[in-house]
Amino acid sequence: MRRNPLDLVRARPEPGFEFSFDGEPVPALPGQTVAAALWQADRLAWRRTRVGDRPRGAFCGMGSCYDCLVELDGVPNVRACLAPVLPGAEVRTQRGDGHDELR
């Protein structure tokens, strides 16, 4: 069976939305992960290491390295490269193990 190439022309993506990152609005598209939306907004670091307070962001992009951990809607240690971003989500920079009170 052949598909008509004009079917793609008629595709209508869902509208974008916003979520917050450290209290600032960030645009996102349906189906994006938190990491993808942050990359798109030129945010490359969203975790600080426990020792040295060094910035970290996505490294592997597939959920095996844990460098991309964020606090998502109050839940620490969420891998940004795997978590879908939703309208109105509240994402915060994670510090240390995510249970530190360093805000």
Phi and psi in radians as a Rosetta constraint file:
Dihedral C 1 N 2 CA 2 C 2 CIRCULARHARMONIC -1.802 0.35
Dihedral N 2 CA 2 C 2 N 3 CIRCULARHARMONIC 2.470 0.35
Dihedral C 2 N 3 CA 3 C 3 CIRCULARHARMONIC -1.641 0.35
Dihedral N 3 CA 3 C 3 N 4 CIRCULARHARMONIC 2.566 0.35
Dihedral C 3 N 4 CA 4 C 4 CIRCULARHARMONIC -1.432 0.35
Dihedral N 4 CA 4 C 4 N 5 CIRCULARHARMONIC 2.147 0.35
Dihedral C 4 N 5 CA 5 C 5 CIRCULARHARMONIC -1.058 0.35
Dihedral N 5 CA 5 C 5 N 6 CIRCULARHARMONIC -0.367 0.35
Dihedral C 5 N 6 CA 6 C 6 CIRCULARHARMONIC -1.249 0.35
Dihedral N 6 CA 6 C 6 N 7 CIRCULARHARMONIC -0.277 0.35
Dihedral C 6 N 7 CA 7 C 7 CIRCULARHARMONIC -1.064 0.35
Dihedral N 7 CA 7 C 7 N 8 CIRCULARHARMONIC -0.609 0.35
Dihedral C 7 N 8 CA 8 C 8 CIRCULARHARMONIC -1.197 0.35
Dihedral N 8 CA 8 C 8 N 9 CIRCULARHARMONIC -0.571 0.35
Dihedral C 8 N 9 CA 9 C 9 CIRCULARHARMONIC -1.127 0.35
Dihedral N 9 CA 9 C 9 N 10 CIRCULARHARMONIC -0.564 0.35
Dihedral C 9 N 10 CA 10 C 10 CIRCULARHARMONIC -1.457 0.35
Dihedral N 10 CA 10 C 10 N 11 CIRCULARHARMONIC -0.081 0.35
Dihedral C 10 N 11 CA 11 C 11 CIRCULARHARMONIC -1.108 0.35
Dihedral N 11 CA 11 C 11 N 12 CIRCULARHARMONIC 2.403 0.35
Dihedral C 11 N 12 CA 12 C 12 CIRCULARHARMONIC -2.174 0.35
Dihedral N 12 CA 12 C 12 N 13 CIRCULARHARMONIC 1.843 0.35
Dihedral C 12 N 13 CA 13 C 13 CIRCULARHARMONIC -1.164 0.35
Dihedral N 13 CA 13 C 13 N 14 CIRCULARHARMONIC 2.651 0.35
Dihedral C 13 N 14 CA 14 C 14 CIRCULARHARMONIC -1.199 0.35
Dihedral N 14 CA 14 C 14 N 15 CIRCULARHARMONIC 2.678 0.35
Dihedral C 14 N 15 CA 15 C 15 CIRCULARHARMONIC -1.209 0.35
Dihedral N 15 CA 15 C 15 N 16 CIRCULARHARMONIC 2.685 0.35
Dihedral C 15 N 16 CA 16 C 16 CIRCULARHARMONIC -1.249 0.35
Dihedral N 16 CA 16 C 16 N 17 CIRCULARHARMONIC 3.059 0.35
Dihedral C 16 N 17 CA 17 C 17 CIRCULARHARMONIC -2.663 0.35
Dihedral N 17 CA 17 C 17 N 18 CIRCULARHARMONIC -3.122 0.35
Dihedral C 17 N 18 CA 18 C 18 CIRCULARHARMONIC -2.144 0.35
Dihedral N 18 CA 18 C 18 N 19 CIRCULARHARMONIC 2.645 0.35
Dihedral C 18 N 19 CA 19 C 19 CIRCULARHARMONIC -2.337 0.35
Dihedral N 19 CA 19 C 19 N 20 CIRCULARHARMONIC 3.024 0.35
Dihedral C 19 N 20 CA 20 C 20 CIRCULARHARMONIC -1.949 0.35
Dihedral N 20 CA 20 C 20 N 21 CIRCULARHARMONIC 2.496 0.35
Dihedral C 20 N 21 CA 21 C 21 CIRCULARHARMONIC -2.188 0.35
Dihedral N 21 CA 21 C 21 N 22 CIRCULARHARMONIC 1.986 0.35
Dihedral C 21 N 22 CA 22 C 22 CIRCULARHARMONIC 0.896 0.35
Dihedral N 22 CA 22 C 22 N 23 CIRCULARHARMONIC 0.682 0.35
Dihedral C 22 N 23 CA 23 C 23 CIRCULARHARMONIC 1.506 0.35
Dihedral N 23 CA 23 C 23 N 24 CIRCULARHARMONIC -0.058 0.35
Dihedral C 23 N 24 CA 24 C 24 CIRCULARHARMONIC -1.874 0.35
Dihedral N 24 CA 24 C 24 N 25 CIRCULARHARMONIC 2.471 0.35
Dihedral C 24 N 25 CA 25 C 25 CIRCULARHARMONIC -1.215 0.35
Dihedral N 25 CA 25 C 25 N 26 CIRCULARHARMONIC 2.457 0.35
Dihedral C 25 N 26 CA 26 C 26 CIRCULARHARMONIC -2.308 0.35
Dihedral N 26 CA 26 C 26 N 27 CIRCULARHARMONIC 2.295 0.35
Dihedral C 26 N 27 CA 27 C 27 CIRCULARHARMONIC -1.330 0.35
Dihedral N 27 CA 27 C 27 N 28 CIRCULARHARMONIC 2.637 0.35
Dihedral C 27 N 28 CA 28 C 28 CIRCULARHARMONIC -2.587 0.35
Dihedral N 28 CA 28 C 28 N 29 CIRCULARHARMONIC 2.853 0.35
Dihedral C 28 N 29 CA 29 C 29 CIRCULARHARMONIC -2.043 0.35
Dihedral N 29 CA 29 C 29 N 30 CIRCULARHARMONIC 2.596 0.35
Dihedral C 29 N 30 CA 30 C 30 CIRCULARHARMONIC -0.961 0.35
Dihedral N 30 CA 30 C 30 N 31 CIRCULARHARMONIC 2.374 0.35
Dihedral C 30 N 31 CA 31 C 31 CIRCULARHARMONIC 1.592 0.35
Dihedral N 31 CA 31 C 31 N 32 CIRCULARHARMONIC -0.171 0.35
Dihedral C 31 N 32 CA 32 C 32 CIRCULARHARMONIC -1.329 0.35
Dihedral N 32 CA 32 C 32 N 33 CIRCULARHARMONIC 2.631 0.35
Dihedral C 32 N 33 CA 33 C 33 CIRCULARHARMONIC -1.444 0.35
Dihedral N 33 CA 33 C 33 N 34 CIRCULARHARMONIC 2.913 0.35
Dihedral C 33 N 34 CA 34 C 34 CIRCULARHARMONIC -1.014 0.35
Dihedral N 34 CA 34 C 34 N 35 CIRCULARHARMONIC -0.787 0.35
Dihedral C 34 N 35 CA 35 C 35 CIRCULARHARMONIC -1.062 0.35
Dihedral N 35 CA 35 C 35 N 36 CIRCULARHARMONIC -0.789 0.35
Dihedral C 35 N 36 CA 36 C 36 CIRCULARHARMONIC -1.076 0.35
Dihedral N 36 CA 36 C 36 N 37 CIRCULARHARMONIC -0.739 0.35
Dihedral C 36 N 37 CA 37 C 37 CIRCULARHARMONIC -1.159 0.35
Dihedral N 37 CA 37 C 37 N 38 CIRCULARHARMONIC -0.684 0.35
Dihedral C 37 N 38 CA 38 C 38 CIRCULARHARMONIC -1.176 0.35
Dihedral N 38 CA 38 C 38 N 39 CIRCULARHARMONIC -0.738 0.35
Dihedral C 38 N 39 CA 39 C 39 CIRCULARHARMONIC -1.010 0.35
Dihedral N 39 CA 39 C 39 N 40 CIRCULARHARMONIC -0.803 0.35
Dihedral C 39 N 40 CA 40 C 40 CIRCULARHARMONIC -1.027 0.35
Dihedral N 40 CA 40 C 40 N 41 CIRCULARHARMONIC -0.556 0.35
Dihedral C 40 N 41 CA 41 C 41 CIRCULARHARMONIC -1.603 0.35
Dihedral N 41 CA 41 C 41 N 42 CIRCULARHARMONIC 0.272 0.35
Dihedral C 41 N 42 CA 42 C 42 CIRCULARHARMONIC 1.077 0.35
Dihedral N 42 CA 42 C 42 N 43 CIRCULARHARMONIC 0.517 0.35
Dihedral C 42 N 43 CA 43 C 43 CIRCULARHARMONIC -1.766 0.35
Dihedral N 43 CA 43 C 43 N 44 CIRCULARHARMONIC 1.931 0.35
Dihedral C 43 N 44 CA 44 C 44 CIRCULARHARMONIC -1.817 0.35
Dihedral N 44 CA 44 C 44 N 45 CIRCULARHARMONIC -0.248 0.35
Dihedral C 44 N 45 CA 45 C 45 CIRCULARHARMONIC -2.267 0.35
Dihedral N 45 CA 45 C 45 N 46 CIRCULARHARMONIC 2.331 0.35
Dihedral C 45 N 46 CA 46 C 46 CIRCULARHARMONIC -2.556 0.35
Dihedral N 46 CA 46 C 46 N 47 CIRCULARHARMONIC 0.380 0.35
Dihedral C 46 N 47 CA 47 C 47 CIRCULARHARMONIC -2.527 0.35
Dihedral N 47 CA 47 C 47 N 48 CIRCULARHARMONIC 2.570 0.35
Dihedral C 47 N 48 CA 48 C 48 CIRCULARHARMONIC -2.093 0.35
Dihedral N 48 CA 48 C 48 N 49 CIRCULARHARMONIC 2.355 0.35
Dihedral C 48 N 49 CA 49 C 49 CIRCULARHARMONIC -1.231 0.35
Dihedral N 49 CA 49 C 49 N 50 CIRCULARHARMONIC 2.674 0.35
Dihedral C 49 N 50 CA 50 C 50 CIRCULARHARMONIC -1.155 0.35
Dihedral N 50 CA 50 C 50 N 51 CIRCULARHARMONIC -0.749 0.35
Dihedral C 50 N 51 CA 51 C 51 CIRCULARHARMONIC -1.762 0.35
Dihedral N 51 CA 51 C 51 N 52 CIRCULARHARMONIC 2.064 0.35
Dihedral C 51 N 52 CA 52 C 52 CIRCULARHARMONIC 1.602 0.35
Dihedral N 52 CA 52 C 52 N 53 CIRCULARHARMONIC -0.181 0.35
Dihedral C 52 N 53 CA 53 C 53 CIRCULARHARMONIC 0.898 0.35
Dihedral N 53 CA 53 C 53 N 54 CIRCULARHARMONIC 0.745 0.35
Dihedral C 53 N 54 CA 54 C 54 CIRCULARHARMONIC -1.518 0.35
Dihedral N 54 CA 54 C 54 N 55 CIRCULARHARMONIC 2.523 0.35
Dihedral C 54 N 55 CA 55 C 55 CIRCULARHARMONIC -1.289 0.35
Dihedral N 55 CA 55 C 55 N 56 CIRCULARHARMONIC 2.518 0.35
Dihedral C 55 N 56 CA 56 C 56 CIRCULARHARMONIC -2.435 0.35
Dihedral N 56 CA 56 C 56 N 57 CIRCULARHARMONIC 2.705 0.35
Dihedral C 56 N 57 CA 57 C 57 CIRCULARHARMONIC -2.497 0.35
Dihedral N 57 CA 57 C 57 N 58 CIRCULARHARMONIC -2.526 0.35
Dihedral C 57 N 58 CA 58 C 58 CIRCULARHARMONIC -1.370 0.35
Dihedral N 58 CA 58 C 58 N 59 CIRCULARHARMONIC 2.406 0.35
Dihedral C 58 N 59 CA 59 C 59 CIRCULARHARMONIC -2.052 0.35
Dihedral N 59 CA 59 C 59 N 60 CIRCULARHARMONIC -1.066 0.35
Dihedral C 59 N 60 CA 60 C 60 CIRCULARHARMONIC -1.547 0.35
Dihedral N 60 CA 60 C 60 N 61 CIRCULARHARMONIC -0.532 0.35
Dihedral C 60 N 61 CA 61 C 61 CIRCULARHARMONIC 1.305 0.35
Dihedral N 61 CA 61 C 61 N 62 CIRCULARHARMONIC 0.154 0.35
Dihedral C 61 N 62 CA 62 C 62 CIRCULARHARMONIC -2.373 0.35
Dihedral N 62 CA 62 C 62 N 63 CIRCULARHARMONIC 0.258 0.35
Dihedral C 62 N 63 CA 63 C 63 CIRCULARHARMONIC 1.526 0.35
Dihedral N 63 CA 63 C 63 N 64 CIRCULARHARMONIC 0.236 0.35
Dihedral C 63 N 64 CA 64 C 64 CIRCULARHARMONIC -1.851 0.35
Dihedral N 64 CA 64 C 64 N 65 CIRCULARHARMONIC -0.241 0.35
Dihedral C 64 N 65 CA 65 C 65 CIRCULARHARMONIC -1.764 0.35
Dihedral N 65 CA 65 C 65 N 66 CIRCULARHARMONIC -0.384 0.35
Dihedral C 65 N 66 CA 66 C 66 CIRCULARHARMONIC 1.167 0.35
Dihedral N 66 CA 66 C 66 N 67 CIRCULARHARMONIC 0.295 0.35
Dihedral C 66 N 67 CA 67 C 67 CIRCULARHARMONIC -1.345 0.35
Dihedral N 67 CA 67 C 67 N 68 CIRCULARHARMONIC -0.319 0.35
Dihedral C 67 N 68 CA 68 C 68 CIRCULARHARMONIC -1.703 0.35
Dihedral N 68 CA 68 C 68 N 69 CIRCULARHARMONIC 0.380 0.35
Dihedral C 68 N 69 CA 69 C 69 CIRCULARHARMONIC -1.100 0.35
Dihedral N 69 CA 69 C 69 N 70 CIRCULARHARMONIC 2.421 0.35
Dihedral C 69 N 70 CA 70 C 70 CIRCULARHARMONIC -2.365 0.35
Dihedral N 70 CA 70 C 70 N 71 CIRCULARHARMONIC 2.954 0.35
Dihedral C 70 N 71 CA 71 C 71 CIRCULARHARMONIC -1.729 0.35
Dihedral N 71 CA 71 C 71 N 72 CIRCULARHARMONIC 2.061 0.35
Dihedral C 71 N 72 CA 72 C 72 CIRCULARHARMONIC -2.024 0.35
Dihedral N 72 CA 72 C 72 N 73 CIRCULARHARMONIC 2.016 0.35
Dihedral C 72 N 73 CA 73 C 73 CIRCULARHARMONIC 0.899 0.35
Dihedral N 73 CA 73 C 73 N 74 CIRCULARHARMONIC 0.740 0.35
Dihedral C 73 N 74 CA 74 C 74 CIRCULARHARMONIC 1.501 0.35
Dihedral N 74 CA 74 C 74 N 75 CIRCULARHARMONIC -0.047 0.35
Dihedral C 74 N 75 CA 75 C 75 CIRCULARHARMONIC -1.780 0.35
Dihedral N 75 CA 75 C 75 N 76 CIRCULARHARMONIC 2.058 0.35
Dihedral C 75 N 76 CA 76 C 76 CIRCULARHARMONIC -1.386 0.35
Dihedral N 76 CA 76 C 76 N 77 CIRCULARHARMONIC 2.925 0.35
Dihedral C 76 N 77 CA 77 C 77 CIRCULARHARMONIC 1.125 0.35
Dihedral N 77 CA 77 C 77 N 78 CIRCULARHARMONIC 0.633 0.35
Dihedral C 77 N 78 CA 78 C 78 CIRCULARHARMONIC -1.647 0.35
Dihedral N 78 CA 78 C 78 N 79 CIRCULARHARMONIC 2.249 0.35
Dihedral C 78 N 79 CA 79 C 79 CIRCULARHARMONIC -1.341 0.35
Dihedral N 79 CA 79 C 79 N 80 CIRCULARHARMONIC 1.963 0.35
Dihedral C 79 N 80 CA 80 C 80 CIRCULARHARMONIC -1.100 0.35
Dihedral N 80 CA 80 C 80 N 81 CIRCULARHARMONIC -0.472 0.35
Dihedral C 80 N 81 CA 81 C 81 CIRCULARHARMONIC -1.321 0.35
Dihedral N 81 CA 81 C 81 N 82 CIRCULARHARMONIC -0.240 0.35
Dihedral C 81 N 82 CA 82 C 82 CIRCULARHARMONIC -1.942 0.35
Dihedral N 82 CA 82 C 82 N 83 CIRCULARHARMONIC -0.418 0.35
Dihedral C 82 N 83 CA 83 C 83 CIRCULARHARMONIC -1.431 0.35
Dihedral N 83 CA 83 C 83 N 84 CIRCULARHARMONIC 2.185 0.35
Dihedral C 83 N 84 CA 84 C 84 CIRCULARHARMONIC -1.215 0.35
Dihedral N 84 CA 84 C 84 N 85 CIRCULARHARMONIC 2.454 0.35
Dihedral C 84 N 85 CA 85 C 85 CIRCULARHARMONIC -1.535 0.35
Dihedral N 85 CA 85 C 85 N 86 CIRCULARHARMONIC 2.435 0.35
Dihedral C 85 N 86 CA 86 C 86 CIRCULARHARMONIC -2.128 0.35
Dihedral N 86 CA 86 C 86 N 87 CIRCULARHARMONIC 2.703 0.35
Dihedral C 86 N 87 CA 87 C 87 CIRCULARHARMONIC -0.969 0.35
Dihedral N 87 CA 87 C 87 N 88 CIRCULARHARMONIC 2.311 0.35
Dihedral C 87 N 88 CA 88 C 88 CIRCULARHARMONIC 1.390 0.35
Dihedral N 88 CA 88 C 88 N 89 CIRCULARHARMONIC 0.042 0.35
Dihedral C 88 N 89 CA 89 C 89 CIRCULARHARMONIC -1.060 0.35
Dihedral N 89 CA 89 C 89 N 90 CIRCULARHARMONIC 2.596 0.35
Dihedral C 89 N 90 CA 90 C 90 CIRCULARHARMONIC -1.966 0.35
Dihedral N 90 CA 90 C 90 N 91 CIRCULARHARMONIC 1.934 0.35
Dihedral C 90 N 91 CA 91 C 91 CIRCULARHARMONIC -1.920 0.35
Dihedral N 91 CA 91 C 91 N 92 CIRCULARHARMONIC 2.361 0.35
Dihedral C 91 N 92 CA 92 C 92 CIRCULARHARMONIC -2.229 0.35
Dihedral N 92 CA 92 C 92 N 93 CIRCULARHARMONIC 2.634 0.35
Dihedral C 92 N 93 CA 93 C 93 CIRCULARHARMONIC -1.055 0.35
Dihedral N 93 CA 93 C 93 N 94 CIRCULARHARMONIC 2.296 0.35
Dihedral C 93 N 94 CA 94 C 94 CIRCULARHARMONIC -1.601 0.35
Dihedral N 94 CA 94 C 94 N 95 CIRCULARHARMONIC 2.366 0.35
Dihedral C 94 N 95 CA 95 C 95 CIRCULARHARMONIC -1.984 0.35
Dihedral N 95 CA 95 C 95 N 96 CIRCULARHARMONIC 2.305 0.35
Dihedral C 95 N 96 CA 96 C 96 CIRCULARHARMONIC 1.053 0.35
Dihedral N 96 CA 96 C 96 N 97 CIRCULARHARMONIC -2.278 0.35
Dihedral C 96 N 97 CA 97 C 97 CIRCULARHARMONIC -1.555 0.35
Dihedral N 97 CA 97 C 97 N 98 CIRCULARHARMONIC 0.116 0.35
Dihedral C 97 N 98 CA 98 C 98 CIRCULARHARMONIC 1.547 0.35
Dihedral N 98 CA 98 C 98 N 99 CIRCULARHARMONIC -0.074 0.35
Dihedral C 98 N 99 CA 99 C 99 CIRCULARHARMONIC -1.981 0.35
Dihedral N 99 CA 99 C 99 N 100 CIRCULARHARMONIC 0.059 0.35
Dihedral C 99 N 100 CA 100 C 100 CIRCULARHARMONIC -1.282 0.35
Dihedral N 100 CA 100 C 100 N 101 CIRCULARHARMONIC 2.635 0.35
Dihedral C 100 N 101 CA 101 C 101 CIRCULARHARMONIC -1.817 0.35
Dihedral N 101 CA 101 C 101 N 102 CIRCULARHARMONIC 1.042 0.35
Dihedral C 101 N 102 CA 102 C 102 CIRCULARHARMONIC -1.876 0.35
Dihedral N 102 CA 102 C 102 N 103 CIRCULARHARMONIC 0.549 0.35
